[in-house]
Amino acid sequence: MSLFNEAEKEYTAAVSEPTRETLVAAHTRKKKRTKAEITANVKHIRQVCEMENPVCEECGGDLTCIGEELVRSELNIIPAQMYVVDIYRKVYKCTHCADDELTNIFKAPVPVSVMKKSMATAGTVAYVMQQKYQLGIPLYRQEKYLKAEGIEIGRNTLANWIIRSSKWFEPLWNRMKELLLQEKVIHADETPLRVLKRDGKQVDSQSRMWVFCSGKDSERKMSLYYHHATRSGKVVEKIIGDYPGYLQTDGYAAYNSSEKAIRVGCWAHARRKFTECRSKGVNDKNSKAAQALELIGRIFAADEGFRVMPEGERSKKRSDILKPLLYDYWEFLGTV
């Protein structure tokens, strides 16, 4: 198991310590950026060292500060802080209209809880989600970490927090769907997904995770995931509806359920079958599969240079240069 020998494996005596200049976003760092640009998104805390008794060692006179100098920059990491917030509220009564038989009682309003009868705050749920989905830390490991911090919370409870809180994302998901349907191009695909339990019951059959996302050239990058028990075209009707733009998918017929969408194919799928036809380790430059891949490669190479062009110019270049290559490819298909 690499859990215990990772430090020894990755240890290199010659590796350089991070410096003030390389500390932040090193993977996107430009060579000649200033220190202020490099650390612009990192909080800095000033720690000023002063003399306890500022007197001259030669004559004993008082010293006057004439400036300061930066000695070094250190990175300090503080582990996540965990504490319990006990929420109280004031209870009031009216001293003017109260009598012996009736007393008007008023209570101060309190913040709305993320989940009823749950001690989890919004920050706690966000932390669990971020650990699992962004950092890939499974719930059983989060359970162990919390236990080491003295907090006994089981993975089932963590899972309940995630599922119950997911309703707060529905308005965001619906808004993203509205924006997605305004795009000129939508990519869609579905993949098998095994769900162990659905509505508390064991599930034997596979369900599907559908994904609909904006195009590569879109200014609004978004991906919508939708889980459904079937691979039915009704899912396409529900998500896409009367979308009139280009819908790029594989050849699955369910996507025809969107009657107004303009179906377009995917070159990666067209190329894949020719790749699978090639024999591994065999020099087959003259085979039909190799010839097809060579033609598709020429199309890909030519189109790569058009990606940075404005839309109108890119369309013209594709018409002038790619169209003859496509005709060559269609003609070749007639010989396969």
Secondary structure, 3 states (H helix, E strand, C coil): CCCCCHHHHHCCCCCCCCCCCCCCCHHHCCCCCCHHHHCCCCCCCCCCCCCCCCECCCCCCECCCCCCCCCCCCCCCCCCCCCCCCCCCCEEECCCCCCCCCCCEEECCCCCCCCCCCCCCHHHHHHHHHHHHHCCCCHHHHHHHHHHCCCCCCHHHHHHHHHHHHHHHHHHHHHHHHHHCCCCEEEEEEEEECCCEECCEECCCCEEEEEEEECCCCCCCCEEEEEECCCCCHHHHHHCCCCCCEEECCCCHHHHHCCCCEEECCHHHHHHHHHHHCCCCCCCCCCHHHHHHHHHHHHHHHHHCCCCCCHHHHHHHHHHHHHHHHHHHHHHHCCC
